[in-house]
C-alpha cells in the first residue's frame, strides 16, 4: 500500500509529458462547424451584419479559416461553399447562392469501386456535356445550380444528381454507378408461372423464349401455346390459330413478326404454331392500354421479335419430335454482319406416329377424310391423303456503326393437303394449299443521346387455295389472297429525365381477293377490295424518379380510304390510349388502362361442307356496307401484389366491340348466312395467384366472362356470345431438380353456348327448298364442362464440352376425357337432322430430342 503513490507520480509525470503533443495535434487538425453559428460569431467579433436566406446556408458546414482578417475569411468561405458574399458598406454584407456553380466528380463502379472512363456527363436542359477522363474524373464550369446532371455509361444504370451536390472544393464528389441489371429489375414488375415470363410496368406480358421453363403439356417453347396459360386467354377449339383474348375472335388479334403483320399463324390447321421459337428473342402480349404506335387488333397485340444482336460466334441447334424436325443457326459474317436462319419440315407425309394420328383425327373429324378412314361399309374405296407442312425464316443483321443498325427479315409458311378417293367407277381429288410469305426491313438510328428513330417497311402475301372434285363433272375452286404493303416511321425524344415523347406515321395498303369458280353449273365470282390507311400517332410516357409512377397517354389518328369497292368510302378515326401504373407500396401496385381501337380486316368462317368438311377462314375487308369498320372500347383496373416469391394479380375489365357480322362469328343456326351487323360487350374478372421458388412454381388462375351479342335485326336482339365461357380455372405446377423438369396441370371451363333445333314436328321447315332446320333461340343451350389434364417432362444433359442436349416427353389429355368442343346440326340425304359433335384431342403423347451448340 505504501508503494501506490510512486505509481501515481509516474502516471502524472508521463501525462504531463504528452500534454504539449496532444495540444499540438488538436491545434493542427481543422475544425469543421455549421456555417450559421460561425456567421453569428463573425458578426460579434467584427461588429458586422450579414443578410441571407436561412434555407440557403442552414445545411452547409465549413472548415474554420486560418486567417483572422475578415476579408480573407470571407474569401475562404466563398471558395468552400460556392456562395457569393458582397459588401454593401463597412457594416453590412449579403450572402446569396450563385445561380451558376462549378462541378466535378469521380465516377466509379459501385461493386468493384474501380474508376469508369468514357462515362457521359450530360447537363439536362442545356447543350453541355463531357465524358470522364482515363481516371474517371470530369469538371464543368458555369452550370445552373438546380440543373440535373445525367451520368451514363454502357452497362450501368443512369444516375441523376442535382448540380449543386457536385459543387464545392476538392476532392471531387464520388459518384458510384450501379450495374444495368439492377435497373432492369426495377422495370420488370413481376415474373410468374415459370422462368422467362414477366409482367412489365405497362401491364404487357413479355415471354423471353430462351429462358422459358417447362409448362404442363409443352416440351418446346411454342409461343402461341404458352400465352394460353395466362388468365383471359384461351382457345375454345384447342388450336393456336384461334386464340380468344377476353371474349374476342382470333382475327381480332394483331400478330406481328419482326414488325410484319401475319395473316397465318399455324400449321396442321391451327394445331401447331408456325413460328420457330429458337430464334425468337421475346414475345410481347398486350391485352389493353396499347401504345398508340399499334393499329388493328381490337382484342390484343402479339408481337414476336427475333434475336437482334450481331453475334461474334456461331450458335445453332437441331431437333425433332413425333411430328417434325427443325434446324436453326446464327452465323457471324464479320464484326458488323451476321445471318440467322431456321427451317422446319413435318414428317407427316412419310411417317405416321401416334401424335400424328391424334392430330389428324382432331383436324379431320366430321369430314370426308375422317369419315372415309373410319367407315367400313365403303367396300372398294381407297383413300390416300398426302399432308405436310414446313416453314423457313431468315434474317440479316448489319450494324452500320454504333448509331445505326439495319435488319432484314423474311418468313415463309406452307401447309399442303392432297386427298384422293378412288373406287372402281370414280376418282375424286381435293387439294388445299395455305401459304404465307413475308419480308420486311428496318433501320434503327440513335441521332443524339436523346433522339432516336425507327423505320420499318414490309411486304406480306397470304394465299389459301382449294380445289374440290364434287363429282366427275363438277369442280370447285376457291382462292383467298391477301397482299399488304406497309411503311412506318417512329421517333423517340427524351424530354428531361422523366418524360419520353413518341411520334410517328404509318402507311398501310391492304388488298384482299376472294375468287370462286364452279365448272358445272358454270359460276364465277371475283371480289377484290383495297384499303389505304394513313395513321399518325403521338404519345408521352412519364416515369417518376422514384419509380412509383408510370404513365403513358397518347392517340392514333387513322384516315381510312377504301379504293376499289363499288361505293368507295372514307373514314377518319381518333383512337386515344391511356396506361397508368402506381406503386401504392413496394409490394402493391395498381394499374388503370383504357383504349379505343379499330380494324378493317376480318375473317369469314366458312362452315359449308364444300371442302372435305374442313372449316375454312377467309379474310375480307370492310366495305362500310356488308361489313363496317370494326371498333372497340376497353377499360380495366387491376392490382398486383408481389412479395417473398408470392404473386397475386386481380383485374376487372369491360370491352365493347362494334361492327361485327354474323358471318365472322361462326354462327351455326338460321342466322349464319344472313350477314347481320351487330356488336358484343364483355365484362370480366381475371385472377392469378402464383408461388414460385428456385425449385418449384405452382399457380391457380380464374377468369370470369359475361359476354353477350346485340343484333338489332335478329330476334331476340341480345343473346350469349359464341365465346361466352363464364368460368375458367387453371391449376398447375412445375418442379425442377438439377437437370430434371416436370410440369403437371389441369384446365377446367364451363361449356360454350350452342343452338339446338326445335323439338317435335317443328324441327324441320319443309316449306322451303332445300328444307331447313328450325332452331330454338340463339345460343340458348350449353355444352358440358371442359376438363383436360396435361403433363410434361424434360431432361438436360451435355454431349461433350460444347453441345447441350435435351430430351422431353409430354402427354396431352392424360385422362383421355372426351370433351365436346362444339355441337351443330345438319340435314342428311334422308332429310333427317344429324347431330355433329366436335370433340377434343384424345390422349396425345409426344417426345422430342434437341441439341444446341
Buried (B, 14 or more C-beta within 10 A) or exposed (E): EEEEEEEEEEEEEEEEEEEEEEEEEEEEEEEEEEBBEBBEEBBEEBEBEBEBEEEBBEEBEBEEBEEEEBEEBBBBBBEBBBBEBEEEEEEEBEBBBBEBBBBBBBBBBBEEEEBBBEBBBBBBEEEBBEBBEEEBBBBBEEBBBEBBBBBBBEEBBBBBBBBBBBBBEEEBBEBBBBBBEEEEEEEEBBBBBBBBBBBBBBBBBBBBBBBBBBBBBBBBBBBBBBBBBBBBBBBBBBBBBBBBBBBBBBBBBBBBBBBBBBBBBBBBBBBBBBBBBBBBBBBBBBBBBBBBBBBBBBBBBBBBBBBBEBBEEEBBBBBBBBBBBBBBBBBBEEEBBBBBBBBBBBBBBEEEBBBBEBBBBBBBBBBBBBBBEEEEEEEEBEBEBEBBBBBBBBBBBBBEEEEBBBBBBBBBBBBBBBBBBBEEEEEBBBBBBBBBBBBBBBBBBBEEEBEBBBBBBBBBBBBBBBBBBBEEEEBBBBBBBBBBBBEBBBBBBBBEBBEBBBBBBBBBBBBBBBBBBBBEEEEEEEEEBBBBBBBBBBBBBBBEEEBBBBBBBBBBBBEBBBEEBEEEBEBEBEBEBBBBBBBEEEEBBEBBBBBBBBBBBBBBBBBEEBBBBBBBBBBBBBBBEEBBBBBBBBBBBBBBBBEEEEBBBBBBBBBBBBBBBBBBBBBBBBBBEEBBBBBBBBBBBBBBBBBBEEEEBBBBBBBBBBBBBBBEEBEEEBBBBBBBBBEBBBBBBBBBEEEEBBBBBBBBBBBBBBBBBBEEEEBBBEEEEEEEBBBBBBBBEBBEEBBBBBBBBBBBEEEEEEEBBBBBBBBBBBEEBEBBBBBBBBBEEEEEEEEEEBBBBBEBBBBBBBBBB
